[in-house]
Amino acid sequence: MPTTARIAVVPEAGGDFAIEEREIADPGPHEVLIELVATGVCHTDLAVQAGDLPTNFPVVLGHEGAGKVVATGSHVTDIAAGDHVVLSYGSCGHCRPCQEGDPAYCADFNPLNFMNKRQGDNAPVFEDGPNAAFFQQSSFATYSIAHERNVVKIEADVDISLLGPLGCGIQTGAGAVMRTAQPKAGSSLLVSGVGSVGMAAIMGAKVSGCFPIIAVDTNEDRLELAKELGATDTVHVTKDTDVAEEVRKITGAGADYAIECSGNATAARGAWGSLANRGTMVVVGAPPSGTEYSFDANEQILSAVWMSLRIAFYSASMAVCLGTLCAFVITRFKKMRGRTLLSSMITAPLVMPEVITGLSLLLLFVQMAQLIGWPVDRGMA
């Protein structure tokens, strides 16, 4: 019997989300049909909807899905109907980065994730319908087709409604610390911008044994939450704040590591200036296209400062890091603490409106949760 999915379609760049009902394709040999239970709303979804990042319209967005497996393709062996799963990004599995355990840097990343190239079948997910292989999941829907490579099975007794953001925001922030920076225990680390990705970086720093862990943001409420999640110190940024000076009041010589999650050029410069000798900055936040980060080389040379700059996108081997994060949340925090850590960044489900029109970016973020009627990641990356 055909499966009818309710989907949120963006017809064109800057267009409003519209609800449609379409019959979804059967999964290909290496694919999985999933009934979505929850999805996060990531800043990337909103940037694509606005036309700031590429895709091929019309499109069904969404890339932080979690749900239950309805059916599997004939060649899928590790996942079965009824399994609870978390979805993440697509990767080919054959290029050099994939073979070396870095699928986030897959040579086919853009086609498989932004440009809706369905990995497991040449047929469209919806016949004569919108493109729906966004990040190999298009999870702003009630049903989704995903490739077995971007599906991670979790335990059935875990509240799956909390786990969607593990597939992107939480994985990216924690992976920037645990996989890209790999700080030694006792290293000082600052996180610039504590939305969902930055909060996950705070948690990753806590797991890694960093001290002090400094959260930097303009929003005092976010800084309070960051302290709950592991930050030992905070810097509230105003127009008069010298971030580097404030960080050195805490660390003395500066921070060993800076994780830049804001996507703001001024904030990135402040994080760079806060580093100690031999410090490392990992750039995670995605600014608007065309944004340039500039650093005075002579300033670093004359200061006898040795710094390295790393660019991180997802910052994780999906199956390894996402599986590790799921296990960490499920095992270490299973007796309610894990729920507290994740639910602190997720709002309650909201009632779905019939039509969404004329939304500002901020209202669009909130209204997407209303549109789908599911929990939404409270921080914006």
C-alpha positions as CSV (number, residue, x, y, z in Angstrom):
1,M,0.0,0.0,0.0
2,P,1.4,3.5,-0.9
3,T,2.5,5.7,2.0
4,T,1.2,9.2,2.0
5,A,3.5,11.8,3.6
6,R,2.6,15.3,4.8
7,I,5.5,17.6,3.7
8,A,6.5,21.2,4.2
9,V,7.5,22.5,0.7
10,V,9.5,25.6,-0.1
11,P,8.7,26.5,-3.7
12,E,11.5,29.0,-4.4
13,A,14.2,31.0,-2.7
14,G,12.6,33.2,0.0
15,G,9.3,31.4,-0.5
16,D,7.0,30.5,2.4
17,F,6.6,26.9,3.6
18,A,3.4,25.2,2.4
19,I,1.9,21.9,3.5
20,E,1.2,19.3,0.9
21,E,0.3,15.6,0.9
22,R,2.2,13.3,-1.5
23,E,2.8,9.6,-2.0
24,I,6.4,8.8,-1.0
25,A,8.5,6.3,-3.0
26,D,9.4,2.9,-1.7
27,P,13.0,2.6,-0.3
28,G,15.7,1.6,-2.8
29,P,18.0,-1.4,-2.1
30,H,20.2,0.6,0.4
31,E,17.5,2.9,1.7
32,V,15.2,3.1,4.7
33,L,11.6,4.5,4.9
34,I,11.2,6.3,8.2
35,E,8.2,7.7,10.0
36,L,9.5,10.9,11.6
37,V,8.8,11.5,15.3
38,A,10.8,14.7,15.7
39,T,13.0,17.0,13.8
40,G,15.2,20.0,14.7
41,V,15.2,23.3,12.9
42,C,18.8,24.3,12.0
43,H,20.0,27.7,10.9
44,T,21.2,25.9,7.7
45,D,17.6,25.1,6.8
46,L,16.6,28.8,7.2
47,A,19.6,30.0,5.2
48,V,18.7,27.6,2.3
49,Q,15.0,28.7,2.5
50,A,16.1,32.3,2.3
51,G,18.4,31.6,-0.7
52,D,21.6,32.3,1.1
53,L,22.8,28.7,0.6
54,P,22.3,26.6,-2.5
55,T,19.6,24.0,-3.3
56,N,17.3,23.1,-6.2
57,F,13.8,24.4,-5.6
58,P,11.1,23.4,-4.9
59,V,12.4,21.5,-1.9
60,V,11.5,19.8,1.3
61,L,14.1,20.9,3.9
62,G,15.0,19.4,7.3
63,H,18.2,17.5,8.3
64,E,17.8,16.7,12.0
65,G,15.3,13.9,11.9
66,A,14.6,11.1,14.3
67,G,11.9,8.4,14.0
68,K,10.9,4.8,13.5
69,V,11.8,2.6,10.6
70,V,8.8,1.5,8.5
71,A,10.5,-0.5,5.8
72,T,14.0,-1.2,4.5
73,G,15.5,-1.9,1.1
74,S,16.6,-5.4,0.1
75,H,20.3,-4.9,0.8
76,V,19.9,-3.3,4.2
77,T,21.0,-5.7,6.9
78,D,21.8,-3.7,10.1
79,I,18.4,-1.9,10.4
80,A,14.9,-3.4,10.5
81,A,11.3,-2.2,10.6
82,G,10.4,-0.9,14.1
83,D,14.0,0.3,14.9
84,H,14.3,3.8,16.4
85,V,16.9,5.8,14.5
86,V,18.5,9.2,14.3
87,L,19.3,10.7,10.8
88,S,22.3,12.8,9.8
89,Y,24.1,13.9,6.6
90,G,24.8,12.0,3.4
91,S,28.2,10.8,2.2
92,C,29.3,8.6,-0.7
93,G,31.5,6.1,1.3
94,H,34.0,5.8,-1.6
95,C,36.0,9.0,-1.9
96,R,39.3,9.5,0.0
97,P,37.8,11.5,2.9
98,C,35.1,8.9,3.4
99,Q,37.6,6.0,3.2
100,E,39.8,7.8,5.8
101,G,36.9,8.2,8.2
102,D,36.0,11.9,7.4
103,P,32.6,11.6,5.6
104,A,31.8,15.2,6.5
105,Y,34.4,16.2,3.9
106,C,33.0,13.8,1.2
107,A,33.9,14.8,-2.3
108,D,30.2,14.5,-3.2
109,F,29.0,16.4,-0.2
110,N,27.2,19.2,-1.9
111,P,25.2,17.1,-4.4
112,L,24.2,14.6,-1.7
113,N,23.2,17.1,0.8
114,F,22.3,20.5,-0.6
115,M,21.4,19.5,-4.2
116,N,19.0,16.6,-3.5
117,K,20.9,13.9,-5.3
118,R,19.2,10.8,-4.1
119,Q,21.9,8.3,-3.2
120,G,20.0,5.1,-3.1
121,D,17.9,5.4,-6.3
122,N,17.7,7.4,-9.5
123,A,13.9,7.9,-9.1
124,P,12.5,11.0,-7.3
125,V,11.3,10.6,-3.7
126,F,8.0,12.2,-4.8
127,E,6.9,11.6,-8.4
128,D,6.4,15.0,-10.1
129,G,6.8,16.5,-6.6
130,P,9.4,18.7,-4.8
131,N,13.0,17.6,-4.4
132,A,13.3,15.6,-1.2
133,A,16.8,14.2,-0.7
134,F,18.0,17.2,1.3
135,F,20.8,15.8,3.4
136,Q,19.5,12.4,2.4
137,Q,16.4,12.9,4.6
138,S,14.3,16.0,4.0
139,S,12.8,15.6,7.5
140,F,10.3,18.4,7.4
141,A,7.8,15.7,6.7
142,T,5.9,12.9,8.3
143,Y,7.7,10.3,6.3
144,S,11.3,10.3,4.9
145,I,13.6,8.3,2.7
146,A,17.1,8.0,4.0
147,H,20.2,6.1,2.9
148,E,21.5,3.4,5.3
149,R,24.8,5.4,5.6
150,N,23.1,8.3,7.3
151,V,20.9,6.3,9.7
152,V,22.0,5.4,13.2
153,K,20.0,2.9,15.3
154,I,19.4,3.8,19.0
155,E,17.8,2.0,21.9
156,A,14.1,1.6,21.8
157,D,13.5,2.8,25.4
158,V,15.0,6.3,24.8
159,D,12.7,9.3,24.3
160,I,13.3,9.7,20.6
161,S,11.7,13.1,20.5
162,L,14.8,14.6,22.1
163,L,17.4,13.1,19.8
164,G,16.9,14.8,16.4
165,P,19.5,17.6,17.0
166,L,22.1,14.9,17.6
167,G,22.2,14.5,13.8
168,C,23.5,18.0,13.1
169,G,23.7,20.8,15.8
170,I,24.9,18.7,18.7
171,Q,27.1,16.5,16.6
172,T,28.7,19.5,15.0
173,G,29.5,21.3,18.2
174,A,30.6,18.3,20.2
175,G,32.6,17.0,17.2
176,A,34.4,20.3,16.8
177,V,35.9,19.8,20.3
178,M,36.1,16.0,20.5
179,R,37.1,15.2,16.9
180,T,38.7,18.3,15.4
181,A,40.4,20.1,18.3
182,Q,41.0,17.0,20.5
183,P,42.1,19.1,23.5
184,K,44.1,17.5,26.3
185,A,42.5,17.3,29.7
186,G,43.2,20.5,31.5
187,S,43.3,22.7,28.4
188,S,41.5,26.0,28.5
189,L,38.8,26.4,25.9
190,L,36.4,29.2,24.9
191,V,33.3,28.8,22.8
192,S,32.3,31.9,20.8
193,G,28.5,31.9,20.3
194,V,26.4,29.5,22.5
195,G,23.4,28.6,20.4
196,S,22.7,24.9,20.0
197,V,26.1,24.2,18.3
198,G,28.0,26.2,20.9
199,M,26.1,24.5,23.7
200,A,27.1,21.1,22.3
201,A,30.7,22.4,22.2
202,I,30.5,23.3,25.8
203,M,29.3,19.7,26.6
204,G,32.1,18.3,24.4
205,A,34.6,20.4,26.3
206,K,33.2,19.1,29.6
207,V,33.5,15.5,28.5
208,S,37.1,16.2,27.3
209,G,38.1,17.5,30.7
210,C,38.8,21.1,29.7
211,F,39.3,23.8,32.3
212,P,38.4,26.5,32.3
213,I,35.5,26.4,29.8
214,I,34.5,29.9,28.8
215,A,31.2,30.7,27.1
216,V,31.1,34.0,25.1
217,D,27.8,35.4,23.8
218,T,25.7,38.6,23.7
219,N,22.7,36.8,25.3
220,E,22.7,36.5,29.0
221,D,20.1,33.7,29.1
222,R,22.2,31.6,26.8
223,L,25.2,32.1,29.1
224,E,23.2,31.0,32.1
225,L,22.3,27.8,30.2
226,A,25.9,27.3,29.2
227,K,26.9,27.2,32.9
228,E,24.3,24.5,33.5
229,L,25.9,22.5,30.7
230,G,29.5,22.8,31.7
231,A,30.9,26.3,31.3
232,T,33.0,27.4,34.2
233,D,33.1,31.0,33.2
234,T,31.2,33.4,30.9
235,V,31.8,36.6,29.0
236,H,28.7,38.7,28.3
237,V,29.6,40.7,25.1
238,T,28.3,44.3,24.7
239,K,29.5,46.9,22.2
240,D,32.2,48.0,24.7
241,T,33.5,44.5,25.6
242,D,37.1,43.5,24.8
243,V,36.7,39.8,24.5
244,A,40.4,39.0,24.5
245,E,41.0,41.1,27.6
246,E,38.1,39.4,29.5
247,V,39.4,36.0,28.5
248,R,42.9,36.7,29.8
249,K,41.4,37.9,33.1
250,I,40.2,34.3,33.4
251,T,43.0,32.3,31.9
252,G,46.1,34.6,32.3
253,A,47.8,33.8,29.0
254,G,44.7,33.3,26.8
255,A,42.8,30.2,25.8
256,D,44.4,27.1,24.4
257,Y,41.4,26.5,22.1
258,A,38.7,28.6,20.7
259,I,35.6,27.1,19.0
260,E,33.9,29.8,16.9
261,C,30.2,29.0,16.5
262,S,28.6,32.4,15.9
263,G,29.3,32.9,12.2
264,N,30.0,36.5,13.0
265,A,33.2,38.1,11.7
266,T,33.7,40.4,14.7
267,A,33.1,37.5,17.1
268,A,35.6,35.4,15.2
269,R,38.2,38.1,15.4
270,G,37.6,38.3,19.2
271,A,38.0,34.6,19.6
272,W,41.2,34.6,17.5
273,G,42.6,37.4,19.6
274,S,41.8,35.5,22.8
275,L,44.1,32.6,22.0
276,A,47.3,31.8,23.9
277,N,50.6,31.1,22.2
278,R,50.3,27.9,20.2
279,G,46.5,28.2,20.4
280,T,44.1,26.7,18.0
281,M,40.9,28.1,16.7
282,V,38.2,25.8,15.1
283,V,35.7,27.7,12.9
284,V,32.3,26.1,12.9
285,G,29.7,28.9,12.5
286,A,28.5,29.4,9.0
287,P,28.3,33.1,8.0
288,P,26.5,34.5,5.0
289,S,28.1,33.7,1.6
290,G,30.9,36.1,0.8
291,T,31.9,36.8,4.4
292,E,35.7,37.0,4.8
293,Y,37.7,36.6,8.1
294,S,40.9,38.6,8.1
295,F,43.8,38.4,10.5
296,D,46.9,40.5,10.6
297,A,49.8,38.2,10.0
298,N,52.4,40.7,11.3
299,E,50.4,41.0,14.5
300,Q,50.8,37.4,15.1
301,I,54.5,37.3,14.2
302,L,55.4,40.3,16.2
303,S,53.6,38.9,19.2
304,A,55.5,35.6,18.8
305,V,52.2,33.8,18.7
306,W,51.9,30.5,16.9
307,M,48.3,29.8,16.1
308,S,46.6,27.3,13.8
309,L,43.2,27.8,12.2
310,R,41.0,24.8,11.4
311,I,37.7,24.8,9.5
312,A,35.2,22.3,10.7
313,F,31.9,21.3,9.0
314,Y,30.1,18.7,11.1
315,S,33.5,17.9,12.6
316,A,32.6,14.2,12.9
317,S,32.6,10.8,11.4
318,M,28.9,10.5,11.3
319,A,28.5,6.8,12.2
320,V,31.3,6.9,14.8
321,C,30.7,10.3,16.5
322,L,26.9,10.3,16.3
323,G,26.9,6.7,17.6
324,T,29.3,7.8,20.4
325,L,27.1,10.8,21.3
326,C,24.0,8.7,21.4
327,A,25.7,6.2,23.6
328,F,27.0,8.9,25.9
329,V,23.6,10.5,26.3
330,I,21.8,7.1,26.6
331,T,24.1,5.4,29.0
332,R,25.7,8.1,31.2
333,F,22.6,10.1,31.5
334,K,19.9,7.5,31.1
335,K,18.4,8.2,34.6
336,M,16.9,11.5,33.6
337,R,20.1,13.5,33.5
338,G,20.5,12.9,29.7
339,R,16.9,14.1,29.3
340,T,17.7,17.2,31.2
341,L,20.8,18.0,29.1
342,L,19.0,17.6,25.8
343,S,15.6,18.9,26.8
344,S,17.2,22.1,28.1
345,M,17.9,23.0,24.5
346,I,14.5,21.9,23.1
347,T,11.2,23.7,23.5
348,A,7.8,22.0,23.9
349,P,5.9,21.1,20.7
350,L,3.6,23.8,19.4
351,V,0.2,23.7,17.7
352,M,0.5,23.6,13.8
353,P,-1.0,26.6,12.0
354,E,-2.9,26.1,8.8
355,V,-0.9,28.6,6.7
356,I,2.5,30.3,7.1
357,T,3.0,33.6,5.3
358,G,5.1,36.7,5.5
359,L,7.4,35.5,8.3
360,S,10.6,37.2,9.5
361,L,13.6,35.0,10.0
362,L,13.0,34.9,13.8
363,L,9.3,34.1,13.4
364,L,10.1,31.5,10.7
365,F,12.3,29.7,13.2
366,V,9.5,29.5,15.7
367,Q,6.8,28.9,13.1
368,M,8.6,25.9,11.5
369,A,8.1,24.1,14.8
370,Q,4.4,25.0,14.7
371,L,4.2,23.9,11.1
372,I,5.4,20.4,11.8
373,G,4.1,20.2,15.4
374,W,7.3,18.8,16.8
375,P,10.1,19.8,19.3
376,V,12.5,22.4,17.9
377,D,16.1,23.0,18.8
378,R,16.0,26.2,20.9
379,G,19.4,27.6,20.0
380,M,20.3,28.7,16.5
381,A,23.7,27.6,15.3
